[in-house]
Amino acid sequence: MNHTDRAAPSIPGPAGPGIKDVAQYADVSVGTVSNVLNNPHRVSERTRERVRHAIRELGYVRSENARQLRGGRSRMLALLVLDLANPFYVEIARGAQQAARAAGLGVMVCSSGPDGADESHYLSLFAEHRVRGVLVTPAATTTPVLTTLRRQGIPYVLVDGAPGAADACTVAVDDLAGGESAGRHLAAAGHRSIAYVRGDARLHQVTDRRRGILRALNAAGEPGGLMEISSHTSGVAGGRDAFARLLGLPHRPTAVFCSNDLIALGVLQAAYEAGISVPDELAIVGYDDIEYAASAAVPLTSVRQPARELGVRAVDLLVSEIDSTDGTHCHEAVLLLPELVVRKSTG
C-alpha cells in the first residue's frame, strides 16, 4: 500500500498524534522522524517528504516541553514590560518579536503592572520554565530575582532600564537628553513657568527626564522655573487628575512637560473640557510619541523614543549572549537617542 493511502491511527491519544503515530504512518523509525524534525540534513529528500506528508496528514504538533526535557534548551524568550496598556511597551514587544522570529525563536510577553507588582512572580516563572533568555523592563534599579536567573544559566537583557548595569547587557534611551530637548524647546518659546507632571518617581526614566528639563532651564537662566506635580497613575486618568490640581494653583504654569504621552493626553483632554486653549494658554509636551499623539484633537508635541528598535536591539544582544558558548561574551550598554517632534500643542 502506498504511504499516501495509509489511514491515520484510529486512536491517536488524548493529546493528539505523537511521534510514534507519524513514524507508523510514514513507515519509518521514530529516530528518522526525530531527525527530520531536528537534523533534516541526515535524511534523504525522499524520506523527508514522506515524513512531512505524514505530519501534515495527521496534524502532528511536536511537544516543546518534551523536546526541552530531552535537550534542556527552550526556543522561547520571555519579555517582561511594565505596562502593556501603554503603546510604547507594545512597540517594544513588536520589535522583540520581529528579531526573535528572524533568529528562529518565539517571545512570550507579560506585564509586571505599572508599579512592577508582579515582577518577581513572572521572573520566577520564567526560570521555572527554563526559557532561553529574558528581556525585562525593570521596575527598580535592582531586582534580586535577576540574580537567580543568572545563577541558573538564563541570560537576560535590561530593556529601557538603567544603562550600563555591570552584570547584564542593557538597551536604553537617553532620557536626560530627551528631557533637555523638551526644556530647550519650551524655554525658546518663552515659557518661564513650567510644570513637570510625572508618573512613578521610582523609575529612573521619570527622574532622568526631570533632570533633563532642569538642565535646560538652568542653561536658559530660569533655574526656578520648574514645579513638579505627581500623577496617581501613568495613564490618561493620571493626567486628568494632575490638570485638576494645576487649575487650583494661584499661579498656573504656561507649559506642562509630562513624563509620558498618556499623561499628556489626559492633561490635554482636561484642558479642553475646562475651556483652556492649547497652546495659547497652556503648552503641552509629552514623551514617547505613541501613535495617538499625532492624532489628538490638538496634535501633541512629544519626545519620540525608538521603541521598536529597543526591542530589536535587545533581542540581538540576548541572542548573541545565548550563542556565545566559549565564555567570551562581553556585556554591552546600548544608548539610543530620542527625538523631539514638534506639533501644535506647543504652538
Phi, psi and omega in degrees: 000133178293144185297337180286346180263001183292146175270146177293150176307137186292326180233088184287353180105157184296335181267009182092175182298143179250183183296328178293323177296320179297316180299317180297316183294321182273353180060047176226176179279161176299323179298324178294318177299317179299319178294321178299323181284324189245329181222064188301336181294344181275355186240141179296155182301320181297316180290322178302317181294323177299316181292319180294325175297317179298319179298316180293317183295321183273343185072032182290135173234122183292149180274112178295324179298316180294318179298321180292322178297323180286316186259344178075010183229123178273157174257014181251136167260159177239137176238123179243114179247169184286318190204105180286355172284345179266119182303337178301316181286332175296320178293322175301316180297320179297317178296319179296317180296321179300312181289323180294318179300320178296334180266007180076025182238165175246167180228126169262134186245130178228159179243130180276355183092150183307331180257009178072021187297328184260012185300307182298321180301310184289321179297321177295321179296320178299319180295319180298323182270004174052050176296158183293326180191165185232135170250128185221133168268102189288143178279343180218168182289336176229134179228108185303329183297332179298325177298323178296318177302314182297319180297330180271008177078021179257108181289156178216158177232135177274122182253123182059029177260188178297121184292147173081027175297137188290332188252017181198158170287148178226144171231120185217170176250143180285087183289335175297315177294323179296314178296323180293321180295323177295317180296317179297320181297315181290321179295320179294334178276002175095008181280128181242349177233107188234138175256135173259113179262116189242159171269223185294115183290350178285343180278129182297331179300318182295315181289325179294322179293323176295316179300323181294314181290326176297320179298318180294319180291323176298317180294331180273001180079023180234060185296336181259016187272006184245128169247158185237133178232127180274146177255137184287343171220169178264020182245190183300319180299323178296323178292321178296318178296318180296322180294322178301322178286328176298320181298332182277356182284143179295329178233099185285136178294159179266351181212153179229131172247123185252147185285349168205170184290326181297317176298315181298321178293327175295318177298317181297316178300312183293323178296318179299315181293331180274358180078019177271123183283129175247121013258004188300318180258337181208118175271145183228132175236132176254192181212131178122323186056058175290168185302324184287343184299315183286338185258011178294163180307318168245109184309133192270126168292134186209155174270113186279127173260139177281072190297313183295322178296326175304313181295317181296311183295324180296316178295319179302317179294320182293316179296322177299319179291320179299318183282347181276095184263358184259009176077014183262003182297134175244131180294141180243149175242108181261125180240115181264151182263135174277173182221128177284126178247111186271127178227194191288343183291349174240015174094000000 
